[in-house]
Amino acid sequence: MSLRAQNWVAAALILAFLLVNALSVRGLSDTADEAKHYRYGQNILAGDATRFDDSKMPVSAWNALPARLADFLPESTLKTWLQKFIIARLMTTLFSALVAWVIFTWARKLSGAAAGFAALALYVFDPNILAHSQLVTTDLYAAGTLLFAVFALWRFAHARTWANGLLCAFLLALSLIAKYTSIVLLPLFLLTLAIYDWPQQNPSPKGRGAGVRDGGATIWKYLGKLAGYTLGAILVSLLVINLGFLFNRSFTAFGAYQFRSELFQQAQKVAPALAKLPIPVPYPYLEGLDWVLMREQTGFGYGRIYFLGQLSENKGFSGYYFVAFLLKEPITTQIIIISALIAYLLHKKYARFWKNELFLLVPMAFFVIYFNFFYNAQIGIRYYLVVFPLLYVFAGSFFEGWQKFSLQQKVASYALFGYLLVSTVSYYPYFLTYFNEIVWDRKTAYQYLADSNIDWEQGKLYLRDYLEAHPDVDFEPSAIKPGKFAISVNALVGVTTNPQKYAWLREEFTPQDSIANEYLVYHVSTQDYESLCARTEYCK
């Protein structure tokens, strides 16, 4: 297949992705965070970067852009259309389409066309990606901008030109105004470059003394080069961050900040000499980082964290995202990732590790370890999306040398992707609530995970329609009684309510139906109620 034909096929897949998003988003109500993200985007376009919340970032201006453009248009159908919230959501979808194209491009460069198509399919048919590609939040932007920056780093490592260097620095900076997750990228990038370049920094094979002297000079020269890269990246990042936050109170003295987190409060106490130090970033940038740290450390505002039937007030569960990935990623995707790793080792592809896969592994390894063992705000797999695009690029390598695959291997591959498509489409249009077939009964998914894995208030319109059609159903009853009840998953398990409030339903009854996979419907007969009161202490 020619390069042009490959591009057309990839474009067709991405077009299907856009269409599915546009169709499935129509019935969704605003999720818990969208209104604030959208408002902050509107504020940025209006020239105001002042914070009213912790994690809202300038990238949301992209979602608010259509409505802002509509302000300059006369009354018309176009103006009305641009002002609709669904258009703001579809701006995230357009960005996600660009992410899909970069995944395809990079995987194809590394391992050939078949790898590119496989990586692309894993992305566009991932229900978690579909779900968050249609929301006005920053999770997808974090994953996308991180991918762009890592891809640019890979290009820069192979071709040290000014253009590649500036592009890498700019994309790194762009990720910093998408989500605070990316704040670790600069040290990760320097580490990756140092590992990549290390074989070229070995001492000279001359006499022992000369070798040591030459090697030392080479290393110092290289460290100077790394320092230059660091300085350039910092300068570009400072410029982009200041532009993104509209230079809002840039160079405010460190002592003038009203910090919330223990980290920054302690810094002010133990280093009073820093009080007059001007900070070269806008006030809301450091303010937001401080706020995020405080909330992540204390759990303030997140509600309880729920994991496999257990609740925690402000402490994360070790391995949370391993389990979330196991349950919420399609089985096909997991099989291909594992197969790619095995093939990589068996075929000794690791010989090229330092040239290519290093750039995928370093950020992936960091985020996998950090989110599973050090991150406390475990309120959904959406935070883990940053590793997904990198994983898909790597997984595509399994299909390198597709022409040499046997007929049986090709048939099995097509069957796997067919299974992926069926599994994903079976959740249409409720992609946010997706669990793979390990959780066969969708009404039992609450036993494993909750919060934005299932219940992010996205199904309120479906709930409204259901309650109108079933007036005998009581929504979240305040008392223990017989009847028909609908209850949100987060309320049922105790994320947003007293955990004991609905223990009688959670422990003693099984849901008979669900609404948008987010609200569970219970039927408690008079006989069941009397039995409950006779057997337990709940009624007392």
C-alpha positions in Angstrom: 0.0 0.0 0.0 1.4 3.4 -1.0 2.1 6.0 1.7 -0.8 8.1 0.3 -3.2 5.2 0.5 -2.1 4.5 4.1 -2.8 8.1 5.0 -6.3 7.8 3.5 -7.1 4.7 5.4 -5.9 6.3 8.7 -7.9 9.4 7.9 -11.0 7.2 7.4 -10.5 5.6 10.8 -10.1 9.0 12.5 -13.2 10.2 10.7 -15.2 7.3 12.1 -13.8 8.2 15.5 -15.0 11.8 15.1 -18.5 10.6 14.0 -18.9 8.2 17.0 -17.9 11.0 19.4 -20.3 13.4 17.8 -23.2 11.0 18.0 -22.6 9.6 21.5 -22.0 13.0 23.2 -25.4 14.3 22.4 -27.3 12.7 25.3 -24.7 13.5 28.0 -25.3 16.0 30.7 -22.4 18.1 32.0 -20.0 16.1 34.0 -19.0 17.3 37.4 -15.9 19.4 36.3 -16.9 20.6 32.8 -18.6 23.8 33.7 -15.6 25.1 35.6 -13.1 24.1 32.9 -15.3 25.9 30.3 -15.7 28.9 32.5 -11.9 29.2 32.9 -11.5 28.9 29.2 -14.0 31.7 28.7 -12.1 33.8 31.3 -8.8 33.3 29.5 -10.3 34.5 26.2 -11.8 37.5 28.0 -8.3 38.4 29.4 -8.7 37.2 32.9 -6.5 34.3 34.2 -7.4 34.7 37.9 -8.0 31.4 39.6 -11.3 30.3 41.1 -10.4 26.6 41.2 -7.2 24.5 41.4 -6.6 22.5 38.2 -8.2 24.6 35.5 -5.8 25.5 32.8 -5.5 27.9 29.8 -5.8 25.0 27.3 -9.6 25.1 28.0 -9.6 28.3 26.0 -9.6 26.0 22.9 -13.0 24.7 24.0 -14.4 28.2 24.6 -13.1 29.5 21.3 -16.2 28.8 19.1 -18.5 30.6 21.5 -16.1 33.5 21.7 -16.0 33.8 17.9 -19.8 33.7 17.9 -19.7 37.0 19.9 -18.4 38.8 16.9 -21.1 37.4 14.5 -24.6 38.8 13.8 -27.6 36.8 14.9 -27.7 33.7 12.7 -27.9 29.9 12.7 -24.1 29.8 12.7 -23.9 32.0 15.8 -26.4 29.9 17.6 -24.6 26.7 16.6 -21.2 27.9 17.7 -22.6 28.9 21.1 -23.9 25.3 21.9 -22.0 23.5 24.6 -21.7 20.4 22.4 -19.5 22.4 20.0 -17.2 23.2 23.0 -17.0 19.4 23.7 -16.3 18.6 20.1 -13.2 20.9 20.2 -11.7 18.2 22.5 -12.7 15.6 19.9 -10.8 17.5 17.2 -7.7 17.7 19.4 -8.0 14.0 20.1 -8.1 13.3 16.3 -4.7 15.1 16.1 -3.4 12.8 18.9 -4.6 9.8 16.9 -2.7 11.0 13.8 0.5 11.4 15.7 0.1 7.9 17.2 -0.3 6.5 13.7 2.6 8.5 12.4 5.1 7.6 15.1 4.2 3.9 15.2 4.5 3.7 11.4 8.0 5.4 11.6 9.1 2.9 14.2 7.7 -0.3 13.0 5.9 0.0 9.6 2.4 0.6 8.3 0.7 -2.4 10.0 2.1 -1.1 13.4 0.7 2.3 12.6 -2.7 1.0 11.8 -2.7 -1.2 14.9 -1.7 1.6 17.2 -4.3 3.9 15.7 -7.1 1.3 16.1 -6.2 0.7 19.7 -6.6 4.5 20.3 -9.8 5.2 18.3 -11.6 2.1 19.5 -10.6 2.6 23.2 -13.8 3.4 25.1 -11.9 5.4 27.7 -10.4 7.6 25.0 -13.8 8.0 23.3 -15.3 9.0 26.7 -12.8 11.7 27.5 -12.4 12.9 23.9 -15.9 14.4 24.1 -15.6 16.3 27.4 -14.5 19.8 28.3 -11.7 18.7 30.7 -7.9 18.6 30.6 -7.3 14.8 30.9 -7.2 14.2 27.1 -5.1 17.4 26.6 -2.6 16.1 29.1 -2.2 12.8 27.3 -2.0 14.4 23.9 0.4 17.2 24.7 2.7 14.7 26.5 2.7 12.5 23.5 3.5 15.4 21.2 6.4 16.5 23.4 7.9 12.9 23.7 7.6 12.5 19.9 9.4 15.8 19.4 12.1 14.7 21.9 12.6 11.5 19.9 13.0 13.5 16.7 15.4 16.0 18.4 17.5 13.2 19.8 18.0 11.8 16.2 18.5 15.1 14.5 19.9 17.9 16.7 18.7 20.9 14.7 17.5 24.2 16.0 14.1 23.6 14.5 13.7 20.2 16.2 15.0 21.7 19.5 12.6 24.6 19.5 9.7 22.5 18.5 10.4 20.1 21.4 10.8 22.9 23.9 7.5 24.5 22.7 5.5 21.3 22.9 7.0 20.6 26.3 5.8 24.1 27.3 2.4 23.5 25.8 2.0 20.4 28.0 2.7 22.6 31.0 -0.4 24.7 30.4 -2.5 21.6 29.7 -2.2 19.9 33.1 0.2 20.0 36.1 0.9 16.3 35.4 3.5 17.4 32.9 5.6 19.4 35.3 7.9 16.3 35.6 8.7 16.2 31.9 11.7 18.4 31.9 13.8 16.2 34.2 12.4 13.1 32.5 13.5 14.5 29.1 17.0 15.3 30.4 17.3 11.8 31.8 16.1 10.2 28.6 18.5 12.3 26.5 21.4 11.5 28.8 20.7 7.7 28.6 20.4 8.0 24.8 23.7 9.9 24.5 25.6 7.9 27.1 27.2 5.3 24.7 28.8 8.2 22.8 30.4 9.7 25.9 32.7 6.7 26.7 36.4 7.6 27.4 38.9 7.4 24.6 40.5 4.0 24.1 44.0 5.6 24.2 46.4 5.1 27.1 44.7 4.8 30.5 45.5 8.3 31.7 44.8 10.0 28.4 41.5 8.0 28.2 40.4 9.3 31.6 41.3 12.9 30.8 39.6 12.7 27.4 36.6 11.0 28.9 36.3 13.6 31.6 36.6 16.5 29.2 33.9 14.8 27.0 31.6 14.4 29.9 32.0 18.0 31.0 31.4 19.1 27.5 28.3 17.0 27.3 27.0 18.3 30.6 27.4 21.8 29.3 25.3 20.8 26.3 22.6 19.4 28.6 22.7 22.6 30.6 22.1 24.5 27.3 19.2 22.3 26.4 17.8 22.9 29.9 18.1 26.6 29.8 16.5 26.8 26.3 13.6 24.6 27.5 13.1 26.7 30.6 13.1 30.0 28.7 10.6 28.7 26.1 8.4 27.2 28.9 8.4 30.4 30.9 7.4 32.4 27.8 4.5 30.0 26.9 3.3 29.7 30.5 3.3 33.5 30.9 1.4 33.9 27.6 -1.0 31.1 28.5 -1.8 32.8 31.9 -1.7 36.3 30.3 1.3 37.4 32.4 -1.1 37.6 35.4 1.0 39.0 38.3 4.2 37.5 36.9 7.2 38.1 39.1 5.2 38.2 42.3 7.6 37.7 45.3 7.6 34.2 46.8 6.7 35.6 50.2 3.5 37.3 48.8 1.9 34.0 47.9 -0.9 32.6 50.1 0.0 28.9 50.0 -2.3 26.0 51.0 0.0 23.0 50.6 2.4 21.9 53.3 5.3 21.8 50.8 5.1 25.5 49.9 4.2 26.7 53.4 7.3 24.9 54.8 9.4 26.5 52.0 8.3 29.9 53.1 9.1 29.1 56.7 12.5 27.4 56.3 13.8 29.8 53.6 12.7 33.3 54.6 15.4 34.7 52.3 13.2 33.6 49.4 10.5 35.9 50.5 11.6 38.7 48.2 12.5 36.4 45.3 10.4 37.3 42.2 8.8 34.1 40.7 9.0 34.3 36.9 5.7 32.6 36.3 2.1 34.1 36.6 0.6 34.0 40.0 -2.3 31.7 39.1 0.2 29.1 37.7 2.1 28.6 41.0 -1.1 29.1 42.9 -2.9 26.3 41.0 0.1 23.9 41.5 0.0 24.7 45.3 -3.7 24.1 45.4 -3.4 20.8 43.5 -0.7 19.6 45.9 -2.9 20.4 48.9 -5.9 18.6 47.5 -3.9 15.6 46.5 -2.2 15.3 49.9 -5.4 15.9 52.0 -8.1 14.6 49.7 -10.0 17.9 50.2 -12.9 18.2 47.8 -12.5 14.7 46.2 -14.9 12.8 48.5 -13.9 9.3 49.6 -11.7 7.1 47.4 -13.4 3.8 46.6 -11.5 0.6 45.5 -12.7 -3.0 45.4 -15.4 -2.4 48.1 -13.1 -0.4 50.4 -13.3 3.3 51.2 -10.5 5.7 52.1 -10.8 9.3 53.3 -7.6 10.8 51.8 -5.1 8.0 51.1 -4.7 6.2 47.8 -4.6 2.4 47.4 -1.4 0.8 46.1 -1.9 -0.7 42.7 -5.2 1.2 42.1 -4.4 1.9 38.4 -3.2 -1.6 37.7 -6.6 -2.9 38.7 -8.4 -0.1 36.9 -6.5 -0.8 33.7 -7.2 -4.5 34.0 -10.9 -3.9 34.4 -11.5 -0.8 32.2 -9.2 -1.4 29.2 -10.5 -3.7 26.5 -9.1 -7.2 26.7 -7.9 -7.0 23.1 -5.7 -4.0 24.0 -4.2 -5.9 27.0 -3.5 -9.0 24.9 -1.7 -6.9 22.2 0.4 -5.0 24.8 1.5 -8.2 26.5 2.2 -9.8 23.1 4.2 -6.9 22.0 6.4 -7.0 25.1 6.9 -10.8 24.7 7.8 -10.4 21.0 10.1 -7.5 21.8 12.1 -9.7 24.2 12.0 -13.0 22.2 13.0 -11.4 18.9 15.7 -9.4 20.8 14.3 -6.1 19.5 15.7 -4.6 22.7 18.9 -4.2 20.7 17.3 -1.0 19.3 15.9 0.0 22.7 18.4 2.9 23.2 17.4 4.3 19.8 13.6 4.2 20.0 11.8 2.5 22.8 13.7 4.3 25.5 11.7 7.4 24.7 8.4 5.5 25.3 9.6 3.6 28.4 11.0 6.4 30.6 7.9 8.5 30.9 5.6 5.4 31.0 7.7 3.9 33.8 7.6 7.1 35.8 3.8 7.6 35.5 3.0 4.0 36.1 5.0 3.9 39.3 3.9 7.4 40.5 0.1 6.9 40.0 0.0 3.4 41.4 2.1 4.0 44.5 2.4 7.7 45.3 -0.7 9.4 44.0 -3.6 9.8 46.4 -6.4 11.4 44.3 -7.4 8.1 42.8 -10.8 9.1 41.5 -10.8 7.6 38.0 -8.7 6.1 35.2 -8.8 9.4 33.5 -5.6 10.5 35.3 -3.9 7.4 33.9 -4.7 8.4 30.3 -1.2 10.0 30.0 0.4 6.6 29.5 -2.1 5.3 26.9 -0.8 6.9 23.7 2.7 5.9 24.5 1.5 2.3 25.2 -0.3 2.2 21.9 2.8 3.3 20.0 4.7 0.5 21.7 2.0 -2.1 21.2 1.9 -1.4 17.5 5.5 -2.9 17.3 3.9 -6.4 17.6 2.7 -6.0 14.0 6.2 -5.2 12.6 6.8 -7.5 9.7 3.1 -8.1 9.1 3.9 -9.5 5.7 5.7 -12.5 7.3 2.7 -13.3 9.6 1.1 -16.7 8.8 -2.5 -16.9 7.7 -3.5 -18.1 11.2 -1.7 -15.2 12.8 -3.4 -12.7 10.5 -6.9 -14.3 11.2 -6.3 -14.2 14.9 -5.2 -10.5 14.7 -8.3 -9.5 12.7 -10.4 -11.5 15.2 -8.9 -9.6 18.1 -9.6 -6.2 16.6 -13.1 -7.4 15.7 -13.6 -8.3 19.4 -12.3 -4.9 20.4 -14.8 -3.2 18.1 -17.7 -5.2 19.4 -16.7 -4.8 23.0 -16.4 -1.0 22.7 -19.6 -0.5 20.6 -21.6 -2.5 23.1 -21.3 0.4 25.5 -22.4 3.0 23.0 -23.2 5.8 24.0 -22.1 5.2 27.6 -18.4 4.9 27.0 -17.4 6.5 30.3 -18.9 3.6 32.2 -17.0 0.9 30.2 -15.7 -2.2 31.9 -14.4 -5.1 29.9 -15.9 -8.6 30.0 -14.1 -9.5 33.2 -17.0 -7.6 34.7 -19.7 -9.4 32.8 -22.8 -8.0 34.6 -22.5 -4.2 34.1 -24.8 -3.7 37.1 -22.1 -5.1 39.4 -19.3 -2.8 38.2 -19.8 -0.7 41.4 -18.3 -3.5 43.4 -14.9 -2.8 41.9 -14.6 0.9 41.1 -16.7 4.1 41.3 -16.3 7.9 40.9 -15.5 9.0 37.4 -14.9 5.4 36.4 -18.7 5.1 36.3 -20.5 8.0 37.9 -19.4 11.5 36.9 -23.0 12.9 36.6 -22.9 12.4 32.9 -26.2 10.5 32.8 -28.5 13.0 34.4 -30.6 13.5 31.3 -31.1 9.8 30.9 -32.1 9.7 34.6 -34.6 12.5 34.1 -36.2 10.7 31.2 -36.4 7.4 33.1 -38.0 9.0 36.2 -40.5 10.8 34.0 -41.4 7.4 32.4 -41.4 5.6 35.7 -43.1 7.9 38.3 -43.2 5.0 40.8 -39.4 5.1 41.1 -38.0 7.0 44.1 -34.6 8.6 43.5 -32.2 8.1 46.4 -34.7 7.5 49.2 -34.0 9.1 52.5 -35.5 6.3 54.6 -35.4 2.5 54.5 -38.7 1.3 53.1 -40.2 -0.9 50.4 -40.5 0.4 46.9 -38.6 1.0 43.6 -35.5 3.1 43.9 -32.9 4.6 41.6 -29.5 5.5 43.1 -26.2 6.8 41.8 -23.2 4.6 42.1 -21.2 7.1 44.1 -24.1 7.5 46.6 -24.6 3.8 46.9 -21.0 3.0 47.8 -20.4 6.0 50.0 -18.2 8.2 47.9 -20.5 11.2 48.1 -22.7 10.2 51.0 -22.4 8.6 54.5 -21.2 5.0 53.6 -23.9 3.6 56.0 -26.8 5.5 54.4 -27.4 2.9 51.6 -25.6 0.0 53.2 -28.9 -1.8 53.4 -29.4 -1.6 49.7 -25.7 -2.3 48.9 -25.3 -5.3 51.2 -28.7 -6.9 51.1 -30.2 -6.4 47.6 -29.1 -6.8 44.0 -30.0 -4.1 41.4 -32.5 -5.2 38.8 -31.8 -2.5 36.2 -29.6 0.4 35.4 -29.9 3.8 33.8 -27.0 4.8 31.5 -24.9 2.3 33.6 -24.6 5.1 36.2 -27.7 4.8 38.2 -28.9 1.5 39.6 -32.5 0.5 40.0 -33.7 -1.6 43.0 -37.1 -3.3 43.6 -37.7 -3.9 47.3 -41.0 -5.7 47.9 -42.9 -5.4 51.2 -42.0 -9.0 51.9 -38.3 -8.2 51.2 -38.5 -5.2 53.5 -40.1 -7.2 56.4 -37.4 -9.9 56.0 -34.7 -7.2 56.1 -36.1 -5.8 59.3 -36.4 -9.2 60.9 -32.9 -10.4 59.9 -30.8 -7.2 60.4 -30.5 -4.1 62.5 -31.0 -1.7 59.6 -34.6 -0.8 60.3 -33.8 0.0 63.9 
